[in-house]
Amino acid sequence: MTEQEPLHVEHRPNGVAVLTLTDPDRRNPMTGRLTEQWRAAVQALSGTPDLRAVVVTGTGPAFCSGADLGDLAAGHGLGIAAARAHLAAFYRAWLAVRDLPVPTIAAVGGHAIGAGLALALACDLRYAAADAKLGAPFVRLGLHPGMATTALLAEAVGLPRARELLLTGRLVDGTEAAAIGLVHQALPADRVLAAALAVADGIAAAAPLAVRLTKDGLNRPLMTVEQALAWESLAQPVTTATADFREGVQARRERRTPHFTGN
């Protein structure tokens, strides 16, 4: 029997792509094989012109259990400089999902631990199972956090809460994760993927250029009001010149659902 590949990529007709980690017996660890497939898949998506949204999920009891600890231990023998270069390439491969021009949504149907949590945090939106465990227990393993977790977690929940979670290594369930802003909503496990796909479908039905420019604006960290005005006074006129804007206005007048084409 041919061994199943650890990543499945589905392209839906409406421009939504679904990336599924498919190594449930090992809780979807970030092995070298999976990392290479992830790198290639994200690179391919970045060049897909009709892409509207991306959903990231995992099969089985875990969303992603993070980096393969055996690989981390093996890297110890490389020396600091080589280990740093290896880890930097690993981090960049997984965090490339942040550079996709369309909204990305994590469907956290199971546990998201360590770098697995960082992967969820790298997505624009997150929906989790109420009973899923999420956390970054690096210090409990004698490790410093990796994959930009110190920045991504603080971005999601604020610096004081990030300090508490990272310095204690405490895990939270999906319900608490929603309460502190780590995820946007907690749901029964069997409804998480459907909820994420529904959000993706809603985004896919919106005007593509407006969505992409809005994501671009939101990704400009710590903008002042003046900086936001400078960006928006450039981006909004670009969208008002599109056929999609004219369709949106006409659909509003006619009280119907707009049909956006990306033009």
C-alpha positions as CSV (number, residue, x, y, z in Angstrom):
1,M,0.0,0.0,0.0
2,T,1.3,3.4,-0.9
3,E,1.9,5.7,2.1
4,Q,-0.4,8.6,2.2
5,E,1.2,12.0,1.6
6,P,1.1,14.2,4.7
7,L,-0.6,17.2,2.9
8,H,-3.7,17.2,0.7
9,V,-4.6,20.3,-1.4
10,E,-8.2,20.8,-2.6
11,H,-9.2,23.6,-5.0
12,R,-12.9,24.4,-4.8
13,P,-14.7,25.9,-7.8
14,N,-15.3,29.2,-6.0
15,G,-11.6,30.0,-5.5
16,V,-11.3,28.5,-2.0
17,A,-8.3,26.3,-1.4
18,V,-8.2,23.8,1.5
19,L,-4.8,22.6,2.8
20,T,-5.3,19.6,5.0
21,L,-2.5,18.0,7.1
22,T,-3.1,14.3,6.8
23,D,-0.8,12.4,9.2
24,P,-3.4,11.9,12.1
25,D,-1.6,8.9,13.6
26,R,1.3,11.1,14.6
27,R,-0.9,14.2,15.2
28,N,0.2,16.0,12.1
29,P,3.8,16.9,13.0
30,M,5.8,19.3,10.9
31,T,8.1,16.7,9.4
32,G,10.7,17.4,6.7
33,R,8.4,15.8,4.1
34,L,5.4,17.8,5.2
35,T,7.4,21.0,5.3
36,E,8.6,20.6,1.7
37,Q,5.0,19.8,0.5
38,W,3.7,22.8,2.5
39,R,6.4,25.1,1.0
40,A,5.5,24.0,-2.6
41,A,1.7,24.2,-2.0
42,V,1.8,27.7,-0.6
43,Q,4.2,28.9,-3.4
44,A,1.8,27.4,-6.0
45,L,-1.2,29.2,-4.3
46,S,0.6,32.5,-4.3
47,G,0.6,32.4,-8.1
48,T,-3.1,31.3,-8.5
49,P,-4.9,34.3,-10.0
50,D,-8.4,33.2,-9.1
51,L,-7.6,32.3,-5.5
52,R,-10.2,33.9,-3.1
53,A,-9.5,32.3,0.3
54,V,-7.5,29.5,2.0
55,V,-8.6,27.2,4.8
56,V,-5.9,25.3,6.8
57,T,-7.0,22.2,8.8
58,G,-5.8,18.9,10.1
59,T,-7.2,15.4,10.2
60,G,-7.6,13.3,13.4
61,P,-7.4,14.4,17.0
62,A,-4.9,17.2,16.3
63,F,-4.7,20.3,14.1
64,C,-0.9,20.2,14.3
65,S,1.4,19.0,17.0
66,G,4.2,21.3,16.0
67,A,7.8,20.6,15.0
68,D,9.1,17.1,15.0
69,L,11.1,16.9,18.2
70,G,13.4,14.3,16.7
71,D,14.4,16.8,14.0
72,L,15.0,19.5,16.6
73,A,17.2,17.2,18.7
74,A,19.1,16.1,15.6
75,G,19.8,19.8,14.8
76,H,21.7,20.1,18.1
77,G,24.6,18.4,16.5
78,L,24.9,20.9,13.6
79,G,26.3,23.7,15.7
80,I,24.6,27.0,16.5
81,A,25.1,28.7,13.1
82,A,23.9,25.7,11.0
83,A,21.0,25.0,13.4
84,R,20.0,28.6,13.2
85,A,20.0,28.6,9.4
86,H,18.0,25.3,9.3
87,L,15.4,26.6,11.7
88,A,15.1,30.0,9.9
89,A,14.3,28.1,6.7
90,F,11.8,25.9,8.5
91,Y,10.1,28.9,10.1
92,R,9.9,30.9,6.8
93,A,8.5,27.9,4.9
94,W,5.5,27.6,7.3
95,L,5.0,31.3,7.9
96,A,4.8,31.9,4.1
97,V,1.1,31.4,4.6
98,R,1.0,34.9,6.0
99,D,2.2,36.3,2.7
100,L,-0.7,34.9,0.6
101,P,-2.6,37.8,-0.8
102,V,-6.0,36.4,0.2
103,P,-7.5,35.7,3.7
104,T,-6.4,32.5,5.4
105,I,-8.5,30.7,7.9
106,A,-7.4,28.0,10.4
107,A,-10.0,25.3,11.2
108,V,-8.5,24.0,14.5
109,G,-10.6,20.8,14.9
110,G,-8.1,19.3,17.4
111,H,-5.0,20.2,19.5
112,A,-2.7,22.9,18.3
113,I,0.6,22.8,20.2
114,G,3.8,24.8,19.9
115,A,4.6,25.5,16.3
116,G,1.2,24.0,15.5
117,L,-0.3,26.9,17.4
118,A,2.0,29.3,15.5
119,L,0.6,27.9,12.3
120,A,-2.9,28.7,13.4
121,L,-1.8,32.2,14.6
122,A,-0.2,32.8,11.2
123,C,-3.7,32.6,9.6
124,D,-5.9,35.7,9.5
125,L,-8.9,34.0,11.2
126,R,-9.2,31.0,13.5
127,Y,-12.1,28.7,14.5
128,A,-11.5,25.9,17.1
129,A,-13.1,23.0,18.7
130,A,-14.4,23.8,22.1
131,D,-12.5,20.8,23.6
132,A,-9.2,21.3,21.6
133,K,-6.1,22.1,23.5
134,L,-4.1,25.1,22.4
135,G,-0.8,26.4,23.8
136,A,2.9,27.0,23.4
137,P,4.5,24.9,26.2
138,F,8.1,25.5,24.9
139,V,9.5,26.3,28.3
140,R,8.2,23.0,29.7
141,L,10.5,21.3,27.1
142,G,13.5,23.4,27.9
143,L,13.0,25.4,24.6
144,H,12.7,29.0,23.7
145,P,9.5,29.6,21.6
146,G,10.0,29.4,17.9
147,M,8.3,30.2,14.6
148,A,7.5,33.8,15.6
149,T,5.3,32.6,18.4
150,T,6.4,35.5,20.7
151,A,5.1,38.0,18.2
152,L,2.1,36.1,16.8
153,L,0.7,35.3,20.2
154,A,1.1,38.9,21.4
155,E,-0.6,40.1,18.3
156,A,-3.6,37.8,18.9
157,V,-4.2,38.1,22.7
158,G,-2.1,41.2,23.7
159,L,1.3,41.2,25.4
160,P,0.2,40.6,29.0
161,R,-1.8,37.5,28.2
162,A,1.0,36.3,25.8
163,R,3.5,36.6,28.7
164,E,1.3,34.5,30.9
165,L,0.8,31.8,28.3
166,L,4.4,31.6,27.2
167,L,6.1,31.9,30.6
168,T,3.9,29.2,32.1
169,G,3.5,27.0,29.1
170,R,-0.2,26.7,30.1
171,L,-2.6,25.1,27.6
172,V,-6.1,26.4,27.1
173,D,-9.2,24.7,25.6
174,G,-11.0,26.1,22.7
175,T,-13.7,27.8,24.9
176,E,-11.1,29.8,26.8
177,A,-9.2,30.5,23.6
178,A,-12.3,32.2,22.2
179,A,-12.8,34.1,25.5
180,I,-9.3,35.6,25.3
181,G,-9.2,36.3,21.6
182,L,-6.9,33.5,20.6
183,V,-9.5,32.1,18.3
184,H,-12.6,33.9,16.9
185,Q,-15.1,31.2,17.9
186,A,-15.3,27.8,19.6
187,L,-17.6,25.2,18.3
188,P,-18.2,21.4,18.6
189,A,-15.4,19.6,16.9
190,D,-17.6,18.2,14.1
191,R,-18.7,21.8,13.1
192,V,-15.3,23.5,13.0
193,L,-14.3,22.8,9.4
194,A,-17.8,23.6,8.1
195,A,-17.8,26.9,10.0
196,A,-14.4,27.8,8.5
197,L,-15.5,26.9,5.0
198,A,-18.7,29.0,5.4
199,V,-16.5,32.0,6.3
200,A,-14.2,31.3,3.3
201,D,-17.2,31.0,1.0
202,G,-18.5,34.3,2.2
203,I,-15.1,35.9,1.6
204,A,-14.9,34.2,-1.8
205,A,-18.3,35.8,-2.7
206,A,-17.0,39.3,-2.0
207,A,-15.1,41.5,-4.5
208,P,-11.6,40.0,-4.8
209,L,-9.6,43.2,-5.2
210,A,-11.3,44.9,-2.3
211,V,-10.6,41.8,-0.1
212,R,-7.0,41.7,-1.1
213,L,-6.4,45.4,-0.6
214,T,-8.2,45.2,2.8
215,K,-5.9,42.4,3.9
216,D,-2.9,44.3,2.7
217,G,-4.0,47.3,4.7
218,L,-4.6,45.3,7.9
219,N,-1.1,43.7,7.5
220,R,0.5,47.1,7.9
221,P,1.3,46.9,11.7
222,L,0.7,49.7,14.1
223,M,-0.4,52.3,11.5
224,T,-1.3,55.7,12.9
225,V,-4.5,57.3,11.8
226,E,-2.5,59.4,9.3
227,Q,-0.8,56.4,7.9
228,A,-4.1,54.6,7.5
229,L,-5.6,57.6,5.7
230,A,-2.6,57.7,3.4
231,W,-3.0,54.0,2.5
232,E,-6.8,54.1,2.2
233,S,-6.8,57.2,0.0
234,L,-4.7,55.2,-2.4
235,A,-6.5,51.8,-2.1
236,Q,-10.1,52.9,-2.1
237,P,-9.9,54.8,-5.4
238,V,-8.4,51.7,-7.0
239,T,-11.5,49.7,-6.0
240,T,-14.0,52.4,-7.1
241,A,-12.6,52.2,-10.6
242,T,-13.5,48.5,-10.9
243,A,-16.4,46.7,-12.5
244,D,-16.9,44.9,-9.2
245,F,-17.6,48.2,-7.4
246,R,-20.2,49.2,-10.0
247,E,-21.8,45.7,-9.7
248,G,-21.9,46.1,-5.9
249,V,-23.6,49.4,-6.1
250,Q,-26.1,48.2,-8.7
251,A,-26.8,45.0,-6.7
252,R,-27.5,47.1,-3.6
253,R,-29.9,49.3,-5.5
254,E,-31.7,46.2,-7.0
255,R,-31.7,44.4,-3.6
256,R,-30.0,41.3,-5.0
257,T,-26.8,39.4,-4.3
258,P,-23.8,40.9,-6.2
259,H,-21.8,38.7,-8.6
260,F,-18.2,39.7,-8.4
261,T,-15.7,38.7,-11.1
262,G,-12.5,40.3,-9.9
263,N,-12.5,42.9,-12.6
